[in-house]
């Protein structure tokens, strides 16, 4: 989702990710679940790509 953002300033990108991601769970089977602080992360991605 955020890999496609065109943000040159690494600090700005880190701050953005810290604000929108609540927590990341890594399970024993290697699967990953990301919990976002926003209701619909896919919609947010589409909005940011259109900006």
Backbone as ProteinMPNN parsed JSONL, in Angstrom:
{"seq_chain_A": "XXXXXXXXXXXXXXXXXXXXXXXXXXXXXXXXXXXXXXXXXXXXXXXXXXX", "coords_chain_A": {"N_chain_A": [[0.822, -1.195, 0.0], [1.725, 1.431, 0.984], [4.129, 1.477, -0.258], [4.088, 2.564, -2.767], [3.974, 5.267, -2.43], [5.213, 8.496, -3.12], [7.379, 9.794, -1.477], [10.037, 11.624, -0.676], [11.442, 12.399, 1.604], [12.672, 10.624, 4.17], [12.188, 10.727, 6.937], [9.682, 11.99, 7.078], [8.107, 10.042, 5.839], [8.427, 7.915, 7.68], [7.183, 9.055, 9.948], [4.563, 9.323, 8.986], [3.857, 6.611, 8.585], [4.028, 5.665, 11.232], [1.883, 6.997, 12.323], [-0.383, 5.984, 10.989], [-0.332, 3.225, 11.293], [-1.304, 0.983, 13.682], [-0.421, -1.429, 14.968], [1.759, -4.217, 14.225], [1.455, -7.584, 13.647], [3.33, -10.517, 13.796], [3.113, -13.78, 13.026], [3.769, -17.178, 14.155], [3.748, -18.867, 11.949], [4.746, -17.298, 10.007], [3.074, -15.525, 8.794], [1.752, -12.202, 8.426], [0.009, -9.586, 10.032], [-1.393, -6.459, 9.72], [-2.482, -3.838, 11.685], [-4.402, -1.05, 11.306], [-4.759, 2.479, 12.054], [-6.771, 3.681, 10.785], [-10.013, 3.604, 9.278], [-10.52, 2.407, 6.7], [-8.023, 1.238, 5.136], [-7.334, 0.667, 2.413], [-8.861, 2.467, 0.915], [-7.689, 4.842, 1.783], [-5.144, 4.568, 0.7], [-5.758, 4.746, -2.037], [-6.658, 7.37, -2.173], [-4.315, 8.779, -1.488], [-2.611, 8.106, -3.597], [-3.804, 9.374, -5.689], [-3.291, 12.0, -5.215]], "CA_chain_A": [[0.0, 0.0, 0.0], [2.497, 2.664, 1.099], [5.347, 1.37, -1.046], [3.924, 3.368, -3.967], [3.985, 6.687, -2.11], [6.392, 9.193, -3.612], [7.823, 10.698, -0.415], [11.496, 11.59, -0.679], [11.952, 12.608, 2.955], [12.496, 9.384, 4.918], [11.607, 11.051, 8.24], [8.26, 12.246, 6.856], [7.496, 8.742, 5.576], [8.386, 7.191, 8.952], [6.151, 9.66, 10.792], [3.269, 8.961, 8.409], [3.593, 5.201, 8.871], [3.79, 5.536, 12.666], [0.559, 7.535, 12.627], [-1.487, 5.205, 10.413], [-0.254, 1.816, 11.681], [-1.446, 0.78, 15.131], [0.52, -2.48, 15.342], [2.025, -5.258, 13.238], [1.589, -8.893, 14.267], [4.023, -11.535, 13.01], [2.73, -15.064, 13.609], [4.78, -18.234, 14.067], [3.763, -19.458, 10.609], [5.344, -16.323, 9.1], [2.083, -14.581, 8.28], [1.808, -10.868, 9.015], [-1.26, -8.855, 10.042], [-1.178, -5.056, 10.055], [-3.654, -3.165, 12.24], [-4.31, 0.367, 10.968], [-5.502, 3.457, 12.839], [-7.778, 4.268, 9.903], [-11.097, 2.654, 9.073], [-10.423, 1.683, 5.432], [-6.673, 1.535, 4.623], [-7.265, 0.625, 0.954], [-9.395, 3.735, 0.427], [-6.68, 5.858, 2.075], [-4.1, 4.382, -0.3], [-6.243, 5.263, -3.312], [-6.679, 8.832, -2.062], [-2.947, 9.3, -1.492], [-2.046, 7.917, -4.93], [-4.423, 10.347, -6.578], [-2.859, 13.359, -4.838]], "C_chain_A": [[0.863, 1.254, 0.0], [3.788, 2.636, 0.285], [5.278, 2.284, -2.265], [3.895, 4.868, -3.692], [5.286, 7.318, -2.578], [6.801, 10.261, -2.592], [9.328, 10.561, -0.308], [12.094, 11.679, 0.72], [11.639, 11.378, 3.815], [11.849, 9.633, 6.285], [10.101, 11.29, 8.117], [7.526, 10.925, 6.627], [7.376, 7.936, 6.867], [7.296, 7.731, 9.865], [4.761, 9.299, 10.294], [2.909, 7.52, 8.759], [3.309, 4.977, 10.35], [2.396, 6.026, 13.043], [-0.565, 6.647, 12.117], [-1.461, 3.724, 10.796], [-0.305, 1.711, 13.199], [-0.448, -0.257, 15.629], [0.664, -3.465, 14.194], [2.231, -6.559, 14.0], [2.307, -9.827, 13.299], [3.774, -12.869, 13.718], [3.822, -16.11, 13.379], [4.857, -18.86, 12.683], [4.332, -18.495, 9.562], [4.35, -15.332, 8.522], [2.144, -13.277, 9.071], [0.431, -10.238, 8.935], [-0.965, -7.435, 10.517], [-2.497, -4.461, 10.517], [-3.47, -1.666, 12.022], [-5.132, 1.221, 11.92], [-6.586, 4.13, 12.012], [-8.8, 3.193, 9.56], [-10.915, 1.795, 7.82], [-9.068, 1.992, 4.788], [-6.575, 1.525, 3.103], [-7.78, 1.919, 0.354], [-8.388, 4.858, 0.65], [-5.551, 5.782, 1.057], [-4.513, 4.974, -1.639], [-6.275, 6.789, -3.294], [-5.276, 9.421, -2.166], [-2.302, 9.16, -2.874], [-2.59, 8.921, -5.922], [-3.971, 11.776, -6.316], [-1.627, 13.794, -5.59]], "O_chain_A": [[0.739, 2.073, -0.911], [4.464, 3.657, 0.155], [6.316, 2.736, -2.748], [3.799, 5.662, -4.628], [6.351, 6.717, -2.438], [6.601, 11.457, -2.805], [9.84, 9.518, 0.098], [13.143, 11.091, 0.985], [10.481, 11.124, 4.146], [11.042, 8.821, 6.739], [9.331, 10.838, 8.965], [6.44, 10.718, 7.167], [6.332, 7.336, 7.123], [6.564, 6.96, 10.486], [3.874, 8.999, 11.094], [1.786, 7.241, 9.18], [2.436, 4.179, 10.693], [1.795, 5.515, 13.989], [-1.612, 6.564, 12.76], [-2.469, 3.034, 10.638], [0.533, 2.271, 13.906], [0.284, -0.011, 16.587], [-0.189, -3.543, 13.31], [3.077, -6.635, 14.891], [1.94, -9.919, 12.128], [4.176, -13.057, 14.866], [4.685, -15.944, 12.517], [5.919, -19.335, 12.28], [4.395, -18.827, 8.378], [4.744, -14.394, 7.83], [2.537, -13.26, 10.237], [-0.244, -10.333, 7.91], [-0.368, -7.23, 11.573], [-3.51, -4.566, 9.826], [-2.496, -1.081, 12.496], [-6.091, 0.74, 12.523], [-7.248, 5.051, 12.489], [-8.479, 2.005, 9.554], [-11.132, 0.584, 7.869], [-8.972, 2.912, 3.976], [-5.804, 2.305, 2.543], [-7.208, 2.424, -0.611], [-8.246, 5.735, -0.202], [-5.055, 6.812, 0.601], [-3.712, 5.631, -2.303], [-5.954, 7.428, -4.296], [-5.064, 10.428, -2.841], [-1.52, 10.023, -3.274], [-1.915, 9.279, -6.887], [-4.244, 12.669, -7.118], [-1.141, 14.907, -5.388]]}, "name": "protein", "num_of_chains": 1, "seq": "XXXXXXXXXXXXXXXXXXXXXXXXXXXXXXXXXXXXXXXXXXXXXXXXXXX"}
